[in-house]
Amino acid sequence: MRKKPVKEYDRDVYQPVILASICTGEQTAGFQNIHTGQFHGECLISKERDLRNFQKQYGITGEIKKIY
């Protein structure tokens, strides 16, 4: 079985975050520009597996910050 290549993102400009809705509880994993605060969504998180796949896809370890 071949390993999928890890996708890259500019760690000097972006940080991985989860955008969570206070009203609906919907969560979207993506990246926030450290300088501007702009959020770029990558995938909807409906199950814990979705978050694990996002982390694996981008080689992210540890806790991911939540923003509201």
HELIX and SHEET records of a PDB file:
HELIX    1   1 GLU A   48  TYR A   58  1                                  11    
SHEET    1   A 4 PHE A  39  ILE A  45  0                                        
SHEET    2   A 4 GLN A  27  ASN A  33 -1                                        
SHEET    3   A 4 TYR A  14  ALA A  20 -1                                        
SHEET    4   A 4 LYS A  65  ILE A  67  1                                        
END                                                                             
